[in-house]
Amino acid sequence: MEIMTKAKLNQIQIRNYKNIASAVVNLQPLTILIGPNGAGKSNFTDALSFVADSLTHSLKHAFAYRGGVAAVRHISGGHPTHIGIRLSFILADGASVDYAFEIAAHPQEPFRVTHERCVVVQSPLSLYEYEIVEGEFTREVEGIRPRLEPDRLALTAIADVKEFRPVFDFLTNIRPYNLQPKRLRDLQDPDPEEGKILASDGRNTAAVLRRIKENDSPTYQRICRLLGKVVPGISGVEPKSLGPKETLEFRQAMKGQRHPWTFYAENMSDGTLRILAILLAVYQPQPASLIIIEEPETAIHPAAAEILMDILLDGAERSQVLITTHSPDVLDNKRLLDKQIVAVESIEGTSQITPLAATTREVIQRHLCTPGELLRSGELEPDRDYADQSSRQLRIFGDMETESA
């Protein structure tokens, strides 16, 4: 079994990304975004995916995948504005990292990186950093002078330096999941990665399950056991080779039958396939730095919400987890803390992302109402004072010491 990461993204600051004009959001090992449709939950998670895509591929690819610069840049009544993102996180070795970049994105002009900075603090006496403004180093990396392209983040080249490689690895291991039951039903091609990492849509679930079964029997048994708790009657699931392809074979108890029957993935429900994919996302052989799943409760019976949340809470010990939800049942897990819930709302077309209001948190802490009950009654209130304060305090290139964990 591979070593589990304890790295954690503490805070993300966002400026002018889609409908997010400004946001300062502190993240927990498991964080839940709640809010109505169109409020900006998906735009917030997409900002994190944008960072990973920009470093894994390129900024050009990241913009093109989202419909171009105009579809990403925040629209306002004033002049076109720069996109800025700042991430503060802890690496597995305990080093503190502050990484930020700003992109000029004017209409009818090519976009360009105007400012980029990375600071890695390994100890009070061990600090590594670089900073680039308008294509020129203002703080250089000793022994390296990469060619700086205006449409690329410099970290992609500077990652060859050992002190910055963990930063690159952390950010490119942010993994958003849009799990598609259809892709799990389809016969699956051989996986070039041999099941190390679950694909974003779940198309290589058989390969991931095979790798876990062959190399980590306790985790494989845990997956089968938890799947059976969510889907009564399921006693196990195995990868199955069909010529050059692979699929999943489920064992399910049938009334009046001595032995369980077997069914291929094409015969299983959306909910069964989704919960298996979530389990594999949590327990995949190469842990993610951050797993993002939108509405994990989709197609899963409400009675299974508590088990689903237990899976995600346990998974947060392995990889940090960020989810969105509309489900009161998800919020009513007894292990969930009020600080893990982040409220998102849209005010005149602009997203505000905040902790819960102090009065709401007090109601939850005093056990007067559960978060799910407050959500059902429309009383899960955001902290609008925090929204105003964070807007004034947002500093994409502020001092690292000012960060709040």
C-alpha positions as CSV (number, residue, x, y, z in Angstrom):
1,M,0.0,0.0,0.0
2,E,1.4,3.4,-1.0
3,I,2.1,6.1,1.6
4,M,-0.9,8.3,2.4
5,T,-0.4,12.0,2.0
6,K,-1.2,14.4,4.8
7,A,-0.8,17.5,2.6
8,K,-3.7,20.0,2.9
9,L,-4.9,23.0,1.0
10,N,-5.7,25.6,3.7
11,Q,-6.9,28.6,1.7
12,I,-7.8,29.7,-1.8
13,Q,-8.2,33.3,-2.9
14,I,-10.0,34.0,-6.2
15,R,-10.4,37.2,-8.1
16,N,-12.5,37.7,-11.2
17,Y,-13.1,34.1,-12.1
18,K,-16.4,33.5,-13.9
19,N,-19.1,34.9,-11.5
20,I,-16.7,35.1,-8.6
21,A,-15.5,38.7,-8.3
22,S,-13.6,37.9,-5.0
23,A,-13.5,35.1,-2.6
24,V,-11.3,34.0,0.3
25,V,-12.2,30.5,1.4
26,N,-10.6,28.4,4.1
27,L,-10.8,24.6,3.5
28,Q,-11.0,21.7,6.0
29,P,-10.0,18.1,5.4
30,L,-13.6,17.7,4.2
31,T,-15.4,20.8,3.0
32,I,-19.0,21.0,1.8
33,L,-20.3,23.7,-0.5
34,I,-24.1,24.4,-0.2
35,G,-26.2,26.9,-2.1
36,P,-28.9,27.2,-4.8
37,N,-28.3,26.4,-8.4
38,G,-26.4,29.0,-10.3
39,A,-24.9,30.5,-7.1
40,G,-21.3,29.7,-8.1
41,K,-20.5,26.3,-6.4
42,S,-19.3,24.8,-9.7
43,N,-17.3,27.9,-10.6
44,F,-15.5,27.7,-7.3
45,T,-14.6,24.0,-7.8
46,D,-13.7,24.8,-11.4
47,A,-11.2,27.4,-10.3
48,L,-9.2,24.7,-8.6
49,S,-9.5,22.5,-11.6
50,F,-8.3,25.4,-13.7
51,V,-5.1,25.5,-11.7
52,A,-4.4,21.8,-12.2
53,D,-5.3,21.9,-15.9
54,S,-3.0,24.9,-16.5
55,L,0.0,23.2,-15.0
56,T,-0.7,19.7,-16.3
57,H,-1.3,21.0,-19.9
58,S,-1.2,24.7,-20.5
59,L,-3.1,27.9,-19.8
60,K,-4.2,27.8,-23.5
61,H,-5.7,24.4,-23.0
62,A,-7.3,25.3,-19.7
63,F,-9.0,28.3,-21.3
64,A,-10.0,26.5,-24.5
65,Y,-11.6,23.6,-22.4
66,R,-13.8,26.2,-20.7
67,G,-14.9,28.0,-23.9
68,G,-12.2,30.6,-24.1
69,V,-10.9,33.5,-22.0
70,A,-14.2,35.4,-22.3
71,A,-16.1,32.5,-20.7
72,V,-13.7,32.5,-17.7
73,R,-13.0,36.2,-17.1
74,H,-15.5,37.8,-14.6
75,I,-17.8,40.2,-16.4
76,S,-18.4,43.5,-14.8
77,G,-19.7,46.9,-15.7
78,G,-16.3,48.4,-15.5
79,H,-13.1,47.7,-17.5
80,P,-11.9,44.2,-18.1
81,T,-10.3,42.7,-15.1
82,H,-7.4,40.4,-14.4
83,I,-7.9,36.8,-13.2
84,G,-6.0,36.1,-9.9
85,I,-5.7,32.9,-7.9
86,R,-3.7,32.3,-4.7
87,L,-3.4,29.0,-2.9
88,S,-1.9,28.4,0.6
89,F,-1.2,24.8,1.5
90,I,0.9,22.4,3.5
91,L,3.0,19.7,1.8
92,A,3.4,16.1,3.1
93,D,6.8,17.0,4.6
94,G,5.3,19.9,6.6
95,A,6.6,22.7,4.3
96,S,4.3,25.7,3.9
97,V,3.6,26.9,0.4
98,D,2.1,30.1,-1.0
99,Y,1.5,30.0,-4.8
100,A,-0.2,32.8,-6.7
101,F,-0.6,34.0,-10.3
102,E,-2.4,36.8,-12.2
103,I,-3.5,36.7,-15.8
104,A,-4.3,39.7,-17.9
105,A,-7.3,38.8,-20.1
106,H,-8.4,41.8,-22.2
107,P,-10.9,41.4,-25.1
108,Q,-9.3,41.2,-28.5
109,E,-5.9,40.7,-27.0
110,P,-3.9,37.5,-26.2
111,F,-3.9,36.7,-22.5
112,R,-0.7,36.8,-20.6
113,V,0.7,36.0,-17.2
114,T,1.5,39.3,-15.6
115,H,2.6,38.1,-12.2
116,E,3.5,34.8,-10.6
117,R,5.0,34.0,-7.2
118,C,5.8,30.9,-5.3
119,V,7.2,30.7,-1.7
120,V,8.2,27.4,0.0
121,V,9.1,27.6,3.7
122,Q,10.6,24.3,4.9
123,S,11.8,25.7,8.2
124,P,12.4,29.1,9.7
125,L,15.9,29.0,8.2
126,S,15.0,27.3,4.9
127,L,13.0,29.3,2.4
128,Y,12.8,29.0,-1.4
129,E,11.0,31.4,-3.7
130,Y,10.7,32.9,-7.1
131,E,8.7,35.9,-8.4
132,I,8.0,37.0,-12.0
133,V,6.5,40.3,-13.0
134,E,5.6,41.1,-16.7
135,G,7.9,38.3,-17.9
136,E,11.0,39.2,-15.8
137,F,12.3,37.6,-12.7
138,T,12.2,39.9,-9.6
139,R,13.3,37.0,-7.4
140,E,15.3,34.3,-9.2
141,V,15.8,30.6,-8.6
142,E,19.5,30.0,-8.2
143,G,21.0,28.1,-11.1
144,I,18.0,28.2,-13.4
145,R,16.9,30.7,-16.0
146,P,14.0,29.1,-17.9
147,R,12.6,30.7,-21.0
148,L,9.5,32.6,-19.8
149,E,6.5,32.4,-22.1
150,P,3.7,35.0,-21.5
151,D,1.0,32.3,-22.0
152,R,2.4,29.7,-19.6
153,L,2.9,29.4,-15.9
154,A,6.6,29.3,-15.0
155,L,6.1,26.6,-12.4
156,T,5.8,24.1,-15.2
157,A,9.5,24.7,-16.0
158,I,10.7,25.5,-12.5
159,A,9.2,22.2,-11.3
160,D,12.5,20.6,-12.4
161,V,14.1,22.2,-9.3
162,K,13.7,19.7,-6.4
163,E,12.5,22.3,-3.9
164,F,9.5,23.3,-6.2
165,R,8.7,19.8,-7.6
166,P,6.4,19.0,-4.6
167,V,4.4,22.2,-5.2
168,F,3.8,21.2,-8.9
169,D,2.9,17.6,-7.8
170,F,0.4,18.8,-5.2
171,L,-1.4,21.2,-7.6
172,T,-1.5,18.8,-10.5
173,N,-2.9,16.1,-8.2
174,I,-6.1,18.1,-7.6
175,R,-8.6,15.7,-9.1
176,P,-12.2,16.7,-10.0
177,Y,-14.7,13.9,-10.6
178,N,-17.7,13.9,-12.8
179,L,-18.5,10.2,-12.5
180,Q,-20.6,8.8,-15.3
181,P,-22.4,5.5,-14.7
182,K,-22.5,5.0,-18.5
183,R,-18.7,4.9,-18.6
184,L,-18.6,2.3,-15.9
185,R,-21.1,0.2,-17.9
186,D,-19.1,0.4,-21.1
187,L,-16.4,-2.3,-21.7
188,Q,-13.2,-0.6,-20.6
189,D,-9.9,-0.3,-22.5
190,P,-6.6,-1.3,-20.9
191,D,-5.4,1.5,-18.7
192,P,-2.0,3.0,-19.5
193,E,-1.6,3.9,-15.9
194,E,-2.5,0.4,-14.8
195,G,-5.0,1.5,-12.3
196,K,-2.9,3.9,-10.2
197,I,-5.3,6.9,-10.7
198,L,-9.1,6.9,-11.2
199,A,-10.1,8.8,-14.4
200,S,-12.3,11.8,-13.9
201,D,-15.4,10.1,-15.4
202,G,-14.6,6.6,-13.9
203,R,-13.9,5.0,-17.3
204,N,-11.0,2.9,-15.8
205,T,-12.8,1.6,-12.7
206,A,-12.0,-2.1,-13.5
207,A,-8.2,-1.4,-13.7
208,V,-8.2,0.6,-10.4
209,L,-10.2,-2.2,-8.7
210,R,-7.8,-4.8,-10.1
211,R,-4.8,-3.0,-8.8
212,I,-6.3,-2.6,-5.3
213,K,-7.4,-6.2,-5.2
214,E,-3.9,-7.5,-6.2
215,N,-1.9,-5.1,-4.0
216,D,-4.0,-4.1,-1.0
217,S,-6.4,-6.9,0.1
218,P,-7.6,-5.0,3.3
219,T,-8.7,-2.0,1.2
220,Y,-10.3,-4.2,-1.4
221,Q,-12.3,-6.0,1.4
222,R,-13.3,-2.6,2.8
223,I,-14.6,-1.5,-0.5
224,C,-16.7,-4.6,-0.9
225,R,-18.0,-4.3,2.6
226,L,-18.9,-0.6,2.3
227,L,-20.6,-1.2,-1.1
228,G,-22.7,-3.8,0.5
229,K,-23.8,-1.4,3.3
230,V,-25.0,1.1,0.7
231,V,-26.5,-1.5,-1.7
232,P,-28.0,-4.3,0.4
233,G,-27.4,-7.7,-1.1
234,I,-24.2,-6.8,-2.8
235,S,-21.5,-9.1,-1.4
236,G,-18.6,-8.2,-3.7
237,V,-17.3,-6.8,-6.9
238,E,-14.4,-7.9,-9.1
239,P,-12.7,-6.8,-12.3
240,K,-13.4,-9.2,-15.2
241,S,-11.5,-9.5,-18.4
242,L,-13.5,-10.0,-21.6
243,G,-10.9,-10.4,-24.3
244,P,-8.9,-7.2,-24.6
245,K,-11.5,-5.3,-22.6
246,E,-12.4,-5.2,-18.9
247,T,-15.7,-4.8,-17.0
248,L,-17.0,-5.2,-13.4
249,E,-18.7,-8.2,-12.1
250,F,-20.9,-7.9,-9.1
251,R,-22.1,-10.6,-6.7
252,Q,-25.6,-10.1,-5.3
253,A,-27.7,-12.3,-3.0
254,M,-31.0,-13.4,-4.5
255,K,-34.0,-14.6,-2.6
256,G,-34.3,-18.3,-2.5
257,Q,-30.9,-18.9,-4.0
258,R,-28.1,-20.6,-2.0
259,H,-25.3,-18.8,-3.8
260,P,-25.1,-15.2,-5.0
261,W,-25.8,-14.4,-8.6
262,T,-23.3,-12.5,-10.7
263,F,-24.1,-9.5,-12.8
264,Y,-21.9,-7.4,-15.1
265,A,-21.8,-3.6,-14.8
266,E,-24.2,-3.1,-17.7
267,N,-27.0,-4.6,-15.5
268,M,-26.4,-2.5,-12.4
269,S,-28.1,0.7,-11.3
270,D,-26.7,4.2,-11.6
271,G,-26.6,4.5,-7.8
272,T,-24.6,1.2,-7.4
273,L,-22.0,2.3,-10.0
274,R,-21.7,5.8,-8.6
275,I,-21.0,4.6,-5.0
276,L,-18.4,2.2,-6.3
277,A,-16.7,4.9,-8.3
278,I,-16.8,7.2,-5.2
279,L,-15.2,4.4,-3.1
280,L,-12.5,4.0,-5.8
281,A,-11.9,7.8,-5.9
282,V,-11.3,7.7,-2.1
283,Y,-9.2,4.6,-2.0
284,Q,-7.4,4.7,-5.3
285,P,-3.8,3.5,-5.1
286,Q,-2.2,6.9,-5.8
287,P,-4.0,9.4,-3.4
288,A,-5.0,12.8,-4.7
289,S,-4.0,16.0,-3.0
290,L,-7.7,17.0,-3.3
291,I,-10.7,15.1,-4.5
292,I,-13.6,17.2,-5.9
293,I,-17.0,15.6,-6.3
294,E,-20.2,17.5,-7.2
295,E,-23.4,16.2,-5.6
296,P,-22.0,12.7,-4.7
297,E,-25.5,11.8,-3.5
298,T,-26.9,11.8,-7.0
299,A,-28.8,8.5,-7.8
300,I,-28.1,7.2,-4.3
301,H,-31.0,6.5,-1.9
302,P,-31.4,9.1,0.8
303,A,-31.2,6.3,3.5
304,A,-27.6,5.7,2.4
305,A,-26.5,9.3,2.9
306,E,-25.0,8.7,6.3
307,I,-22.9,5.8,5.0
308,L,-21.8,8.0,2.0
309,M,-20.7,10.8,4.3
310,D,-18.9,8.3,6.5
311,I,-17.0,7.1,3.5
312,L,-16.0,10.7,2.5
313,L,-15.1,11.6,6.1
314,D,-12.9,8.6,6.4
315,G,-11.5,9.3,3.0
316,A,-10.5,12.7,4.1
317,E,-7.8,11.1,6.3
318,R,-6.2,10.0,3.0
319,S,-6.9,12.8,0.5
320,Q,-8.5,16.1,1.2
321,V,-12.2,16.2,0.0
322,L,-14.4,19.0,-1.4
323,I,-18.0,18.3,-2.4
324,T,-21.1,20.2,-3.4
325,T,-24.5,19.1,-2.3
326,H,-28.2,20.0,-2.2
327,S,-29.0,17.1,0.2
328,P,-30.2,17.8,3.8
329,D,-29.4,14.1,4.5
330,V,-25.8,14.6,3.6
331,L,-25.5,17.5,6.0
332,D,-27.1,15.6,8.9
333,N,-24.1,13.3,9.4
334,K,-23.3,13.4,13.2
335,R,-19.6,13.6,12.5
336,L,-19.9,16.7,10.4
337,L,-18.9,20.1,12.0
338,D,-20.4,23.4,11.2
339,K,-17.0,24.8,10.1
340,Q,-16.9,22.3,7.3
341,I,-20.0,23.8,5.6
342,V,-19.4,26.7,3.3
343,A,-22.4,28.7,2.0
344,V,-22.5,30.0,-1.6
345,E,-25.1,32.5,-2.8
346,S,-25.5,34.8,-5.8
347,I,-26.0,38.6,-5.2
348,E,-27.0,40.4,-8.4
349,G,-25.2,37.8,-10.5
350,T,-22.0,37.8,-8.4
351,S,-21.1,34.8,-6.2
352,Q,-20.4,35.2,-2.5
353,I,-18.7,32.3,-0.7
354,T,-18.6,32.4,3.1
355,P,-18.7,30.4,6.3
356,L,-22.1,30.0,7.9
357,A,-23.4,33.0,9.9
358,A,-22.5,33.0,13.6
359,T,-26.1,32.7,14.6
360,T,-26.6,29.7,12.4
361,R,-23.5,28.0,13.8
362,E,-24.7,28.6,17.3
363,V,-28.0,26.9,16.6
364,I,-26.1,23.9,15.2
365,Q,-23.6,23.8,18.1
366,R,-26.4,23.9,20.7
367,H,-28.2,21.1,18.9
368,L,-31.3,23.2,18.4
369,C,-31.5,22.2,14.7
370,T,-29.4,20.1,12.4
371,P,-27.8,21.6,9.3
372,G,-30.1,19.5,7.2
373,E,-33.2,20.9,9.0
374,L,-31.9,24.4,8.5
375,L,-31.3,23.7,4.8
376,R,-34.9,22.4,4.4
377,S,-36.3,25.5,6.0
378,G,-34.1,27.9,4.1
379,E,-32.4,29.1,7.3
380,L,-28.8,27.9,6.7
381,E,-27.6,31.5,6.5
382,P,-24.2,32.7,5.1
383,D,-22.0,35.2,6.9
384,R,-22.5,38.3,4.8
385,D,-20.1,40.3,7.0
386,Y,-17.4,37.8,6.2
387,A,-18.1,38.4,2.5
388,D,-17.5,42.1,2.8
389,Q,-14.4,41.7,4.9
390,S,-12.8,39.1,2.7
391,S,-13.4,41.3,-0.4
392,R,-11.5,44.1,1.3
393,Q,-8.7,41.7,2.6
394,L,-8.2,39.8,-0.6
395,R,-4.5,40.1,-1.6
396,I,-3.4,37.8,-4.4
397,F,0.2,38.8,-3.6
398,G,0.0,39.7,0.0
399,D,2.5,38.7,2.7
400,M,2.5,35.0,3.4
401,E,2.4,35.7,7.2
402,T,-1.1,37.2,6.9
403,E,-2.7,33.9,5.8
404,S,-5.3,32.3,8.1
405,A,-5.4,28.5,8.2
